[in-house]
Amino acid sequence: MKQVLTLCAFVTACGPVSPQLAARQCEERARQADGPFGQVAVGVGTGGARSQIELGVTSDYLAGRDPYEVYDSCVRQKTGQGPIRPLVLL
């Protein structure tokens, strides 16, 4: 019985996602394909000043893929259909 439940969970996880969820996930992937991304944090506490920098790049960015193509192909892969809204990069 446990194997059947595990198999059902695995099959469900691999199925198509909603168009709204795919759009959100793929918009983020397209933004990351547009250039390096990250965050900077600075703080002061009892131990003194601290800072943290995180930077990242994706293979899509390194390959020079168009963010709009990344978005379109990502949505199609996740849902089996085209995007429900256009990509807007800010």
N, CA, C and O atoms as a GROMACS GRO file, in nm:
protein
  360
    1MET      N    1   0.082  -0.120   0.000
    1MET     CA    2   0.000   0.000   0.000
    1MET      C    3   0.087   0.126   0.000
    1MET      O    4   0.056   0.223  -0.069
    2LYS      N    5   0.195   0.124   0.077
    2LYS     CA    6   0.284   0.240   0.086
    2LYS      C    7   0.346   0.270  -0.050
    2LYS      O    8   0.363   0.386  -0.086
    3GLN      N    9   0.380   0.165  -0.126
    3GLN     CA   10   0.440   0.183  -0.258
    3GLN      C   11   0.341   0.248  -0.354
    3GLN      O   12   0.380   0.330  -0.437
    4VAL      N   13   0.213   0.212  -0.344
    4VAL     CA   14   0.110   0.269  -0.430
    4VAL      C   15   0.095   0.418  -0.400
    4VAL      O   16   0.084   0.498  -0.493
    5LEU      N   17   0.094   0.457  -0.272
    5LEU     CA   18   0.083   0.598  -0.235
    5LEU      C   19   0.204   0.677  -0.282
    5LEU      O   20   0.190   0.790  -0.329
    6THR      N   21   0.322   0.619  -0.270
    6THR     CA   22   0.444   0.685  -0.317
    6THR      C   23   0.438   0.705  -0.468
    6THR      O   24   0.472   0.812  -0.517
    7LEU      N   25   0.395   0.604  -0.540
    7LEU     CA   26   0.384   0.613  -0.685
    7LEU      C   27   0.281   0.719  -0.724
    7LEU      O   28   0.304   0.795  -0.818
    8CYS      N   29   0.168   0.725  -0.655
    8CYS     CA   30   0.066   0.826  -0.685
    8CYS      C   31   0.120   0.966  -0.661
    8CYS      O   32   0.095   1.057  -0.741
    9ALA      N   33   0.192   0.985  -0.553
    9ALA     CA   34   0.250   1.117  -0.524
    9ALA      C   35   0.351   1.155  -0.630
    9ALA      O   36   0.357   1.271  -0.672
   10PHE      N   37   0.431   1.060  -0.675
   10PHE     CA   38   0.532   1.086  -0.778
   10PHE      C   39   0.466   1.123  -0.910
   10PHE      O   40   0.508   1.219  -0.975
   11VAL      N   41   0.364   1.050  -0.950
   11VAL     CA   42   0.295   1.078  -1.076
   11VAL      C   43   0.227   1.214  -1.071
   11VAL      O   44   0.230   1.288  -1.169
   12THR      N   45   0.167   1.248  -0.959
   12THR     CA   46   0.100   1.377  -0.944
   12THR      C   47   0.201   1.491  -0.952
   12THR      O   48   0.174   1.595  -1.012
   13ALA      N   49   0.317   1.474  -0.892
   13ALA     CA   50   0.420   1.577  -0.893
   13ALA      C   51   0.474   1.602  -1.033
   13ALA      O   52   0.522   1.712  -1.062
   14CYS      N   53   0.468   1.502  -1.118
   14CYS     CA   54   0.522   1.515  -1.253
   14CYS      C   55   0.419   1.566  -1.353
   14CYS      O   56   0.453   1.594  -1.468
   15GLY      N   57   0.294   1.578  -1.312
   15GLY     CA   58   0.189   1.622  -1.403
   15GLY      C   59   0.196   1.770  -1.431
   15GLY      O   60   0.276   1.842  -1.370
   16PRO      N   61   0.113   1.818  -1.523
   16PRO     CA   62   0.112   1.960  -1.556
   16PRO      C   63   0.072   2.045  -1.435
   16PRO      O   64  -0.006   2.001  -1.350
   17VAL      N   65   0.125   2.165  -1.430
   17VAL     CA   66   0.087   2.258  -1.324
   17VAL      C   67  -0.013   2.357  -1.381
   17VAL      O   68  -0.033   2.364  -1.502
   18SER      N   69  -0.076   2.434  -1.293
   18SER     CA   70  -0.174   2.532  -1.340
   18SER      C   71  -0.104   2.640  -1.422
   18SER      O   72   0.014   2.668  -1.399
   19PRO      N   73  -0.174   2.700  -1.518
   19PRO     CA   74  -0.114   2.806  -1.598
   19PRO      C   75  -0.065   2.924  -1.513
   19PRO      O   76   0.035   2.987  -1.547
   20GLN      N   77  -0.135   2.955  -1.404
   20GLN     CA   78  -0.096   3.066  -1.318
   20GLN      C   79   0.036   3.036  -1.246
   20GLN      O   80   0.125   3.121  -1.240
   21LEU      N   81   0.049   2.916  -1.192
   21LEU     CA   82   0.171   2.876  -1.123
   21LEU      C   83   0.288   2.870  -1.222
   21LEU      O   84   0.398   2.915  -1.191
   22ALA      N   85   0.264   2.814  -1.338
   22ALA     CA   86   0.369   2.807  -1.441
   22ALA      C   87   0.416   2.946  -1.480
   22ALA      O   88   0.535   2.969  -1.496
   23ALA      N   89   0.323   3.040  -1.495
   23ALA     CA   90   0.360   3.177  -1.531
   23ALA      C   91   0.449   3.238  -1.425
   23ALA      O   92   0.550   3.301  -1.459
   24ARG      N   93   0.415   3.222  -1.297
   24ARG     CA   94   0.497   3.278  -1.188
   24ARG      C   95   0.637   3.215  -1.187
   24ARG      O   96   0.737   3.286  -1.178
   25GLN      N   97   0.642   3.083  -1.195
   25GLN     CA   98   0.771   3.014  -1.191
   25GLN      C   99   0.857   3.051  -1.312
   25GLN      O  100   0.978   3.074  -1.298
   26CYS      N  101   0.796   3.056  -1.428
   26CYS     CA  102   0.871   3.082  -1.551
   26CYS      C  103   0.909   3.229  -1.564
   26CYS      O  104   1.011   3.260  -1.627
   27GLU      N  105   0.831   3.320  -1.507
   27GLU     CA  106   0.869   3.461  -1.506
   27GLU      C  107   0.999   3.478  -1.428
   27GLU      O  108   1.087   3.553  -1.470
   28GLU      N  109   1.011   3.410  -1.316
   28GLU     CA  110   1.133   3.418  -1.236
   28GLU      C  111   1.252   3.361  -1.314
   28GLU      O  112   1.361   3.418  -1.314
   29ARG      N  113   1.230   3.248  -1.379
   29ARG     CA  114   1.338   3.189  -1.458
   29ARG      C  115   1.381   3.282  -1.571
   29ARG      O  116   1.500   3.294  -1.600
   30ALA      N  117   1.286   3.349  -1.634
   30ALA     CA  118   1.318   3.443  -1.743
   30ALA      C  119   1.394   3.564  -1.689
   30ALA      O  120   1.487   3.612  -1.753
   31ARG      N  121   1.356   3.615  -1.571
   31ARG     CA  122   1.429   3.727  -1.510
   31ARG      C  123   1.574   3.689  -1.483
   31ARG      O  124   1.665   3.769  -1.504
   32GLN      N  125   1.594   3.566  -1.437
   32GLN     CA  126   1.729   3.520  -1.409
   32GLN      C  127   1.808   3.499  -1.537
   32GLN      O  128   1.931   3.508  -1.536
   33ALA      N  129   1.741   3.470  -1.648
   33ALA     CA  130   1.809   3.456  -1.777
   33ALA      C  131   1.849   3.591  -1.834
   33ALA      O  132   1.932   3.598  -1.925
   34ASP      N  133   1.790   3.698  -1.781
   34ASP     CA  134   1.816   3.834  -1.831
   34ASP      C  135   1.948   3.891  -1.778
   34ASP      O  136   2.001   3.986  -1.836
   35GLY      N  137   2.000   3.836  -1.670
   35GLY     CA  138   2.126   3.886  -1.617
   35GLY      C  139   2.156   3.830  -1.480
   35GLY      O  140   2.075   3.755  -1.425
   36PRO      N  141   2.271   3.864  -1.425
   36PRO     CA  142   2.304   3.818  -1.290
   36PRO      C  143   2.200   3.866  -1.189
   36PRO      O  144   2.138   3.971  -1.208
   37PHE      N  145   2.182   3.790  -1.084
   37PHE     CA  146   2.082   3.824  -0.983
   37PHE      C  147   2.141   3.799  -0.845
   37PHE      O  148   2.240   3.728  -0.832
   38GLY      N  149   2.081   3.855  -0.743
   38GLY     CA  150   2.128   3.832  -0.608
   38GLY      C  151   2.073   3.932  -0.510
   38GLY      O  152   1.974   4.000  -0.536
   39GLN      N  153   2.140   3.939  -0.395
   39GLN     CA  154   2.097   4.030  -0.291
   39GLN      C  155   2.215   4.072  -0.206
   39GLN      O  156   2.317   4.004  -0.200
   40VAL      N  157   2.200   4.186  -0.142
   40VAL     CA  158   2.301   4.240  -0.052
   40VAL      C  159   2.233   4.266   0.081
   40VAL      O  160   2.124   4.324   0.085
   41ALA      N  161   2.296   4.224   0.190
   41ALA     CA  162   2.242   4.248   0.324
   41ALA      C  163   2.350   4.310   0.411
   41ALA      O  164   2.465   4.267   0.408
   42VAL      N  165   2.312   4.411   0.488
   42VAL     CA  166   2.403   4.479   0.579
   42VAL      C  167   2.330   4.494   0.712
   42VAL      O  168   2.212   4.530   0.715
   43GLY      N  169   2.401   4.468   0.821
   43GLY     CA  170   2.339   4.482   0.952
   43GLY      C  171   2.441   4.511   1.059
   43GLY      O  172   2.561   4.489   1.040
   44VAL      N  173   2.393   4.561   1.171
   44VAL     CA  174   2.478   4.590   1.286
   44VAL      C  175   2.414   4.524   1.407
   44VAL      O  176   2.294   4.539   1.431
   45GLY      N  177   2.495   4.453   1.483
   45GLY     CA  178   2.446   4.387   1.604
   45GLY      C  179   2.548   4.395   1.714
   45GLY      O  180   2.644   4.472   1.706
   46THR      N  181   2.528   4.314   1.817
   46THR     CA  182   2.620   4.316   1.930
   46THR      C  183   2.759   4.269   1.891
   46THR      O  184   2.856   4.304   1.957
   47GLY      N  185   2.770   4.192   1.788
   47GLY     CA  186   2.900   4.143   1.740
   47GLY      C  187   2.965   4.237   1.641
   47GLY      O  188   3.072   4.205   1.588
   48GLY      N  189   2.905   4.351   1.615
   48GLY     CA  190   2.960   4.446   1.519
   48GLY      C  191   2.884   4.445   1.388
   48GLY      O  192   2.774   4.390   1.378
   49ALA      N  193   2.944   4.505   1.290
   49ALA     CA  194   2.880   4.514   1.158
   49ALA      C  195   2.898   4.384   1.080
   49ALA      O  196   3.002   4.317   1.091
   50ARG      N  197   2.797   4.348   1.003
   50ARG     CA  198   2.803   4.228   0.919
   50ARG      C  199   2.745   4.261   0.783
   50ARG      O  200   2.656   4.345   0.770
   51SER      N  201   2.798   4.194   0.683
   51SER     CA  202   2.742   4.210   0.549
   51SER      C  203   2.743   4.074   0.479
   51SER      O  204   2.820   3.984   0.513
   52GLN      N  205   2.656   4.063   0.382
   52GLN     CA  206   2.645   3.939   0.306
   52GLN      C  207   2.607   3.975   0.164
   52GLN      O  208   2.518   4.058   0.141
   53ILE      N  209   2.673   3.914   0.069
   53ILE     CA  210   2.643   3.934  -0.072
   53ILE      C  211   2.622   3.798  -0.137
   53ILE      O  212   2.704   3.707  -0.121
   54GLU      N  213   2.513   3.785  -0.210
   54GLU     CA  214   2.485   3.663  -0.285
   54GLU      C  215   2.460   3.701  -0.429
   54GLU      O  216   2.373   3.783  -0.458
   55LEU      N  217   2.535   3.643  -0.520
   55LEU     CA  218   2.517   3.667  -0.663
   55LEU      C  219   2.504   3.533  -0.733
   55LEU      O  220   2.564   3.434  -0.692
   56GLY      N  221   2.426   3.532  -0.840
   56GLY     CA  222   2.410   3.410  -0.917
   56GLY      C  223   2.387   3.438  -1.064
   56GLY      O  224   2.345   3.547  -1.102
   57VAL      N  225   2.417   3.339  -1.144
   57VAL     CA  226   2.385   3.343  -1.287
   57VAL      C  227   2.332   3.205  -1.325
   57VAL      O  228   2.367   3.105  -1.263
   58THR      N  229   2.247   3.202  -1.424
   58THR     CA  230   2.191   3.075  -1.469
   58THR      C  231   2.257   3.029  -1.598
   58THR      O  232   2.324   3.107  -1.666
   59SER      N  233   2.238   2.904  -1.629
   59SER     CA  234   2.291   2.852  -1.756
   59SER      C  235   2.222   2.918  -1.874
   59SER      O  236   2.282   2.932  -1.981
   60ASP      N  237   2.096   2.960  -1.858
   60ASP     CA  238   2.026   3.031  -1.965
   60ASP      C  239   2.097   3.163  -1.995
   60ASP      O  240   2.114   3.199  -2.112
   61TYR      N  241   2.139   3.236  -1.892
   61TYR     CA  242   2.210   3.362  -1.910
   61TYR      C  243   2.346   3.338  -1.975
   61TYR      O  244   2.385   3.408  -2.069
   62LEU      N  245   2.419   3.239  -1.925
   62LEU     CA  246   2.550   3.209  -1.981
   62LEU      C  247   2.543   3.166  -2.127
   62LEU      O  248   2.634   3.194  -2.206
   63ALA      N  249   2.434   3.099  -2.164
   63ALA     CA  250   2.416   3.055  -2.302
   63ALA      C  251   2.363   3.166  -2.391
   63ALA      O  252   2.355   3.150  -2.513
   64GLY      N  253   2.327   3.281  -2.332
   64GLY     CA  254   2.276   3.393  -2.410
   64GLY      C  255   2.134   3.374  -2.460
   64GLY      O  256   2.096   3.432  -2.561
   65ARG      N  257   2.055   3.291  -2.391
   65ARG     CA  258   1.917   3.267  -2.433
   65ARG      C  259   1.831   3.391  -2.409
   65ARG      O  260   1.845   3.460  -2.309
   66ASP      N  261   1.742   3.416  -2.502
   66ASP     CA  262   1.647   3.526  -2.491
   66ASP      C  263   1.549   3.497  -2.377
   66ASP      O  264   1.486   3.391  -2.376
   67PRO      N  265   1.535   3.588  -2.281
   67PRO     CA  266   1.444   3.566  -2.168
   67PRO      C  267   1.300   3.538  -2.212
   67PRO      O  268   1.230   3.461  -2.146
   68TYR      N  269   1.256   3.598  -2.321
   68TYR     CA  270   1.119   3.574  -2.369
   68TYR      C  271   1.104   3.432  -2.421
   68TYR      O  272   0.999   3.370  -2.404
   69GLU      N  273   1.208   3.379  -2.484
   69GLU     CA  274   1.206   3.240  -2.530
   69GLU      C  275   1.213   3.145  -2.411
   69GLU      O  276   1.146   3.041  -2.409
   70VAL      N  277   1.293   3.180  -2.311
   70VAL     CA  278   1.301   3.099  -2.189
   70VAL      C  279   1.163   3.089  -2.125
   70VAL      O  280   1.120   2.981  -2.086
   71TYR      N  281   1.094   3.203  -2.114
   71TYR     CA  282   0.960   3.207  -2.054
   71TYR      C  283   0.862   3.120  -2.133
   71TYR      O  284   0.791   3.037  -2.076
   72ASP      N  285   0.858   3.140  -2.263
   72ASP     CA  286   0.764   3.066  -2.348
   72ASP      C  287   0.788   2.915  -2.340
   72ASP      O  288   0.694   2.838  -2.321
   73SER      N  289   0.912   2.874  -2.355
   73SER     CA  290   0.940   2.730  -2.355
   73SER      C  291   0.918   2.670  -2.216
   73SER      O  292   0.875   2.555  -2.205
   74CYS      N  293   0.946   2.745  -2.111
   74CYS     CA  294   0.924   2.697  -1.975
   74CYS      C  295   0.774   2.673  -1.950
   74CYS      O  296   0.736   2.567  -1.899
   75VAL      N  297   0.690   2.769  -1.987
   75VAL     CA  298   0.545   2.754  -1.968
   75VAL      C  299   0.493   2.636  -2.049
   75VAL      O  300   0.413   2.556  -1.999
   76ARG      N  301   0.536   2.624  -2.172
   76ARG     CA  302   0.490   2.513  -2.257
   76ARG      C  303   0.532   2.378  -2.199
   76ARG      O  304   0.456   2.282  -2.204
   77GLN      N  305   0.652   2.372  -2.143
   77GLN     CA  306   0.700   2.247  -2.084
   77GLN      C  307   0.618   2.211  -1.960
   77GLN      O  308   0.589   2.093  -1.937
   78LYS      N  309   0.582   2.310  -1.879
   78LYS     CA  310   0.510   2.284  -1.755
   78LYS      C  311   0.360   2.259  -1.774
   78LYS      O  312   0.300   2.183  -1.698
   79THR      N  313   0.300   2.323  -1.876
   79THR     CA  314   0.154   2.314  -1.891
   79THR      C  315   0.108   2.242  -2.017
   79THR      O  316  -0.005   2.194  -2.023
   80GLY      N  317   0.195   2.235  -2.116
   80GLY     CA  318   0.154   2.177  -2.243
   80GLY      C  319   0.082   2.276  -2.332
   80GLY      O  320   0.028   2.239  -2.436
   81GLN      N  321   0.081   2.404  -2.293
   81GLN     CA  322   0.018   2.508  -2.374
   81GLN      C  323   0.098   2.637  -2.361
   81GLN      O  324   0.192   2.646  -2.281
   82GLY      N  325   0.062   2.735  -2.440
   82GLY     CA  326   0.131   2.863  -2.439
   82GLY      C  327   0.101   2.944  -2.314
   82GLY      O  328   0.008   2.911  -2.240
   83PRO      N  329   0.179   3.049  -2.289
   83PRO     CA  330   0.158   3.134  -2.171
   83PRO      C  331   0.020   3.201  -2.171
   83PRO      O  332  -0.036   3.231  -2.277
   84ILE      N  333  -0.033   3.224  -2.049
   84ILE     CA  334  -0.162   3.290  -2.035
   84ILE      C  335  -0.148   3.442  -2.034
   84ILE      O  336  -0.245   3.514  -2.052
   85ARG      N  337  -0.023   3.489  -2.011
   85ARG     CA  338   0.003   3.633  -2.013
   85ARG      C  339   0.145   3.656  -2.066
   85ARG      O  340   0.231   3.569  -2.054
   86PRO      N  341   0.166   3.773  -2.125
   86PRO     CA  342   0.299   3.801  -2.179
   86PRO      C  343   0.399   3.826  -2.065
   86PRO      O  344   0.361   3.866  -1.955
   87LEU      N  345   0.525   3.803  -2.095
   87LEU     CA  346   0.632   3.832  -2.000
   87LEU      C  347   0.660   3.981  -1.998
   87LEU      O  348   0.673   4.044  -2.103
   88VAL      N  349   0.670   4.037  -1.878
   88VAL     CA  350   0.707   4.178  -1.862
   88VAL      C  351   0.831   4.180  -1.771
   88VAL      O  352   0.823   4.148  -1.652
   89LEU      N  353   0.943   4.219  -1.828
   89LEU     CA  354   1.067   4.231  -1.750
   89LEU      C  355   1.077   4.373  -1.697
   89LEU      O  356   1.065   4.468  -1.775
   90LEU      N  357   1.097   4.390  -1.569
   90LEU     CA  358   1.109   4.523  -1.508
   90LEU      C  359   1.252   4.558  -1.488
   90LEU      O  360   1.283   4.666  -1.438
   0.00000   0.00000   0.00000
